[in-house]
Amino acid sequence: MLDNLLARLWERAAAPEEPIAVTVEKYLEDCTALWRQHAPLLSAATELLGQRPTLRAAWEKSMQTAASGLAAVIASKQARGALPATGDPQAQALAIAWMAERNYYMLYTRQHTNAEEEHLPTVLAPLILHGIGARLP
């Protein structure tokens, strides 16, 4: 289920002309779509992480993989001068991936409205952009 999200991240790493704000917006759209489609499965897996070491290891590996795609985007933007070359792209991307995962989990494990689903990316995007040193639009 993460394959499509990861594939799009790698495509964006190879498309350096896309502004980072657009990349982040699309990343969050993809995260929202993933959680809309698979919330029960993702929530159940998240809740079992503390009880099942093998599941935890698989989840952490998936998060590392997701972060590596986003790290490639950040590194590409840094290499072109579109982002400041400060910080470790992999560490930044992993922090972003976990922040997004936690926020989507908290949203999708309670009663919520469509407006809240639409609002979450608008809350996360500036945090992500600031965290990687991008100028806010």
C-alpha positions in Angstrom: 0.0 0.0 0.0 2.9 2.3 0.5 4.3 1.5 -3.0 2.4 4.3 -4.7 3.3 6.9 -2.2 7.0 5.9 -2.4 7.0 5.8 -6.2 5.6 9.3 -6.3 8.3 10.5 -3.8 11.1 9.1 -6.0 9.5 10.6 -9.1 9.6 14.0 -7.4 13.2 13.5 -6.5 13.9 13.1 -10.2 11.8 16.2 -11.1 13.9 19.0 -9.6 12.0 21.8 -11.2 9.0 21.3 -9.0 8.9 23.9 -6.2 9.4 22.3 -2.8 6.1 23.8 -1.5 4.3 21.9 -4.3 6.2 18.7 -3.5 5.2 18.9 0.1 1.6 19.7 -0.8 1.5 16.6 -3.1 3.2 14.5 -0.4 0.5 15.4 2.1 -2.2 14.8 -0.5 -0.8 11.3 -1.0 -0.6 10.8 2.8 -4.3 11.8 3.2 -5.3 9.5 0.3 -3.4 6.6 1.9 -5.0 7.1 5.3 -8.5 7.6 3.8 -8.2 4.3 2.0 -6.4 2.3 4.6 -7.1 3.9 8.0 -8.5 0.8 9.7 -5.4 -1.3 8.7 -2.9 1.5 9.4 -4.5 2.2 12.8 -4.6 -1.4 13.8 -1.0 -1.9 12.9 0.0 1.2 14.8 -1.8 0.0 17.9 0.0 -3.4 17.8 3.5 -1.9 17.5 4.3 -2.2 21.2 3.1 -5.7 21.4 4.7 -7.3 18.3 8.4 -6.7 17.8 8.3 -8.1 14.2 5.4 -5.7 13.3 7.3 -2.8 14.9 10.5 -3.7 12.9 8.4 -3.9 9.7 6.7 -0.5 10.5 10.0 1.1 11.2 11.5 -0.2 8.0 8.5 1.2 6.1 9.0 4.5 7.7 12.7 4.5 6.8 11.8 3.6 3.2 9.2 6.4 3.0 11.7 8.8 4.6 14.4 7.8 2.1 12.2 8.9 -0.8 11.5 12.2 0.9 15.2 12.6 1.8 16.1 12.2 -1.9 13.7 15.1 -2.7 15.3 17.2 0.0 18.9 16.4 -1.1 18.0 17.1 -4.7 16.6 20.5 -3.7 19.7 21.2 -1.6 22.0 20.3 -4.4 20.3 22.7 -6.7 20.3 25.5 -4.1 16.5 25.5 -3.7 16.9 24.5 -0.1 19.8 25.4 2.3 22.3 22.6 2.6 21.9 22.4 6.4 20.9 19.3 8.3 20.8 15.7 7.3 18.1 15.1 4.7 17.5 11.5 5.9 17.1 12.7 9.5 14.8 15.5 8.4 12.7 13.3 6.3 12.4 10.6 9.0 11.2 13.2 11.5 8.7 14.5 8.9 7.4 11.0 8.1 6.9 10.3 11.8 5.2 13.6 12.4 2.8 13.0 9.6 2.1 9.4 10.7 1.3 10.5 14.2 -1.0 13.3 13.1 -2.8 11.1 10.6 -3.2 8.4 13.2 -4.6 10.8 15.7 -7.1 12.1 13.2 -8.3 8.8 11.7 -8.7 7.0 15.0 -11.5 9.4 16.2 -14.7 10.8 14.8 -13.7 13.6 12.5 -15.1 15.6 9.6 -14.1 15.9 6.0 -13.1 19.5 6.8 -10.6 18.2 9.4 -9.1 15.9 6.8 -8.7 18.8 4.4 -7.3 21.0 7.2 -4.5 18.7 8.4 -2.2 19.1 5.4 -2.5 22.9 5.7 -1.3 22.6 9.3 1.5 20.2 8.5 2.8 21.9 5.3 4.3 25.0 6.9 5.9 22.9 9.7 7.5 20.7 7.1 8.7 23.6 5.0 10.1 25.4 8.0 11.8 22.2 9.2 13.7 21.7 6.0 14.7 25.4 5.7 12.3 26.3 2.9 11.0 29.8 2.5 7.3 29.8 3.3 5.0 30.8 0.5 
